Amino acid sequence: MKISTFALFASISGASAFVAPTAFTSSRVATNLDVTKDDLVGAQAMIDSIVYEKNCGPVLVRLAWHDSGTFDKNVKGEWPAAGGAIGSIRFSPEIDHGANAGLSGAVKLLEPVKEAFPDVSYADIFQMASARAIALAGGPKIDMKYCRVDASSPDQCSPEGNLPDAEAGESGKYGGAGGTASTEDKSPNGHLRKVFYRMGLNDEEIVALSGAHTFGRAYKNRSGLGAEQTKFTDGSAQPRADGSEAKYTPGGSSWTDKWLIFDNSYFKIMPDPTADPELLKLSTDKTLFDDEAFRPFAEKFRDSQDEFFASYAKAHKALSEQGSKFDPAEGIAM
């Protein structure tokens, strides 16, 4: 089974919290909403509470990235033909794509926010949850703006296969699934470039966004990769950024030993041959230090967390606005 590099962000709370229908066709679908700053402040407070209570930050990052990461700058059709951060992931068939396994539960976690603040779009809620998850985990505050317009029907879903693969498929190639032959490549670095360049992102942004693997776990039953559990995911204590201890359901493989804290430890572990073998290192991780153009950024982020955070915040903001339509166009900054 192929796995999207975005798909590696996994749920932190118990599996029972992520059982949900796979199709979301809520009657609360509107393309132009009268959202206010107070609405956004209220939604953010509610999201913060959910992240803290459920320890579900990584899966919310994954949800937002899978919504925005479908963007194709080469598609010239009328919005939202190019995909991106438009909230379409809540609909079937997009939520049922292989790379989106487990994300229906993440949508369900955020439904109470939509119910409480119906004028805030799903696209905004998904992207806000991602940015808040990073900040609450000790990562950088991301300069976000809101007032995204939602996709309004399943007909506006993106095609399957737009997201990057972390390992090659049976053909020995990365990408190419779901009719996205333009991203197919025999090497992980070539594949990453084809996918992210299609979104309009560059090498520094590729490396910075990859650094978010410092946060969360991959699950074998969703991705086909990693272990059932490791010494770092066996239910033993995991610290949060505020120093408190998090409860979580055991399982999966993490890239770092403290996988509920957002820092630059990923860039220290990936090139370290003495790193614990139970920590995850995939082809698209290792290529960041093997590829000549990626390596300077990876080494810079290894040596300076401040540099990583600065680049990451810019890249995350850019990803969060891929394909977005804002109404009003200037949005509301938060």
N, C-alpha and C positions, 0 to 999 in steps of 0.2 A: 504494500500500500504506500502511495506517495503521501508526503505530509507537507503542508504549507509551512514556511517559516513563521508566518503569522499565526498558524494554527497551534503553535507550541505553547501559547499561553493557556494555562489550564485552570480549572476551578479550584478554589482553596477550601470552600465550605463543603459540607457533607453532600453526598450524591443525591440524597433525597431532596435537597434544595434545588436540584437542576432537572427535575422531571417535569416536562411540559409538552404541550402539543407542538407540532412542528410548523403549523401554519398560523400566522397572525393576521387576521383580517378585521381588526378592531373597527368599530363604527367611528372611532375618534381619528378619522383620517381627514386632514385638511391641508391644502397647499399654501394658504395664506393665513397666518395666525397673528393675533394681536397680543404678542408677548411683551411683558414689561420687565424692567430691571428687578422689581420685587418678585415677579414670578421666578426669574432665574436665581435670585438669592435663595428663595424658598426651596427650589429644586436642588440647588447645590447642597443646602443643609441636609436635605433628606438623603441625597446620595452619599454624603459623608457618613451619615448614620448607618446606611446599608453596608458600605465598605468596611466600617469598623466592626459592626456586629457580625457580618458574615465572613470577614477576611477574604473577600472575593475580588480584590483589586486586579489581580492578573487576568482573570477571565473577562473583566470589563474592558481592560486594555485590548484584549484579543477581539472582543465584539466590535469595538470602534474601528480597529484596524481592518477587520474583515469587511466592514461596511465601506470604508474609504479606499481601501487598497485595490478595489476593482477598477479604479479610474483609468481610462485610456485616453490620453491627450490627442491621439490620432483620429478619434471618432468625431466627426464634424456635425453630426445630427443635432436636432433641437434638444435642449435640456429636457430630461436627464439621460439622454442616450449614451453619454460617455461614462455613466456610472459614478462611483465615488461616494462621498459622505452625504447620502440622500435618504438614509433610513430604510432603504429597500430590503435590507437583510432581515427585517421582521416578517417579510412575506415568504410564502412558499411560491416558487421552487428554490429561491436563493438560500433560505435558511436550511434547506435539506441538502445542499451541496456537501460533498464529502469533506472538504476543508473546514466546514462549519459545524462538524459534529460537536454536540454539547452546548452550542450557543443558543439554542432555543431556551434553555434554562436561564441564561444570562439575560435574555430579553424579558423573561418572566420576572426576574428579580427587579427589573426597573419599571415594570408595569404600574406599581403603586405610585411612582413619581409622576407618570403620565396622568393617572387618575386624579392626583392631587393638584396638578398644574397642567390642565388640558391644553392651554395655549402654547406650551413649550413643545416644540416638534420632537418626534422620536430621534431625528438626526442630531439635534442639539443635545438631547438627553444622553445618547450613546457617546458622543464626543466629550461632553462634560464629565461623564462617569470615568472615562479613560484618563483625562487630565487630572481629575481629583484623586484617582487611584495612585497616580505617579507622585503627586505632591504629598499625599498622606503617608506614602511609604518612604519619605525622606528625599525624594527626587526634586527636580526643579519645578518652580511654578511656571506654568506655560501660559503665554500671553494669548488667551483664547478670545474669540468673539462669537456671538450667537445670533440667532434669527435665521437659521437654516430653514429652507423649505423642504418638506418631506416629499418623497415619491408617493404617489397616491394609489398605486395598484400593482398587483403582481406582474402585469405586463411591462413594468419598468424595472424589473430585476435585471441584474447583470448576468452574463453567461457564465457558466461554470468553467473553472480553469484559469482565471485571471491572477490568482495568487501564487507566490513563489513556492517552489518545492525545496525542502531541506536536504533531501537525499534523492538520488537518481531512481527512476522507476525500473521495471524489468527490462526495458530497452537499453538501459545504461545511460539514458538521457534525463536531464532535468526539464520539467515543463512539457508543454505540448498537449496537456489534457484538456478536454472540453473545447477543442477547436482553437486553442491559443498557440498555434504552431510558431508564431513569431517570437515566443519566449523560450523555445526549445534550444537546449545547448548541452554539449557533452561535459561541460565543466560547471562547478557551482558558481564560480565568479562570473563566468559569461552569462549564466542564467540570471543571476541576481541583477546584473546590469541591464539585461534586456527587459526584465520586469519593472525595475525601478525607473529606468530611463523612460519607459512607456508612460509612467506617471509624471514625468518631468522632474525627477529627483536625481541628485548627483552622487558621486562616490563618497563624499564626506557624509551625506545624509544616509546613505546605505549603511555605512559603518556605525554611525550614531544610533540609528534605529535598531540595528542588530544588538546594540548594547542593552536594550530592554530585556534581553534574555537573562539579565541579572535577576529578574523578577519572575517568579512563578515556576510551574512544573509542566512537563509533558507527560501524557498518559498513553500507555501502550494500547489500551482498548479504544482510543480515539485516533491515534496517529500511527500505530504499528511500530513505534520506536520507543526506546527507553525501557526501563525495568518496571516491574509491577510496583516495587517500592525500593527505597534505599535507606541507608542509615540516616539520611537527611530528611526523609519523608515518611518515617515509620511511626509518626505520631508523637515523637519526642519533641521537647520544647522548641518553638520557633519564636525568636524575638521580633517585635514590631519596631518601627522607627522611633516610637515614643518610649521605648524601653519596656513596655508591657509584654506579656506572653500570649501568643495566639493559640487558640484551639483550632484543629483542622482534622479532616478525615485523612488517614494515612493513604499513601499511594503516589505513584508517578516518579519521574526522575527530574531533578533540578540541575541547573547549570552551576549554581552557587550553593554554598552551605547555608547562608542566611537569605532565603529566597523570598522573604516578605519585606526585605529592605532594598530600596532602590539606590544603588551606588555604582562604582566602577569596578567592582570585584570581578565581573565577567571578563574584562579585558586583562586582568591579572592571571586568571585561571586558564584561559584558552591557550596561551603560548607556553604554559608551564608544564614541562614533561613530568614533574613530580606531583602534579595535582592529583587529588584523590580519584581513583578510577571509577568510583560510583557517580561522579559528576558527569553530566552530559556534555559531549563535544561532538557536534554534527559537522558534516562537510561544509555547510554554509557558515558555520562558526569558524572552523579552522582556516578557511580560505581568507579570512580577514587579515591574518598574519602571513599567509603564503603569497598573496597577490601583491605585486610591487606597488600598485597605485592605492590599494586599500591600506597597506601596512603603515604608512606614516600617520594616518588618522588613528588606527588601532593603537599604535604605540603612544601617540599623544594622549589618548583617552586613558590608557593604562597608567601613564605617568602623572596625569592631572585630572582629578575628578571635576574640578571647576571647568576645565576645557570640555570635558565630556558633557557636563550639564548644560553648558552654554550652547553647544552644537545640538545636543539632543532636543532642547526646548524649541529651537528654531525648526528642526526637522519634524518634530511631532506636530507643531502648529501647521506646517505646510501640508503634512499628511492629513490632518484633521479637516482641511479645507478643500481637499481634492474633489472636484466636481460639484462643490456646494453652490447653491444659489441662495443668496441672502436677501431677505425682504424685511426692512429696508436694506439697501445694498451695503451701507456702512456697518450694519449689524449693531450689536450692543457688546461692548468690551467688558470682560470680567477678569 
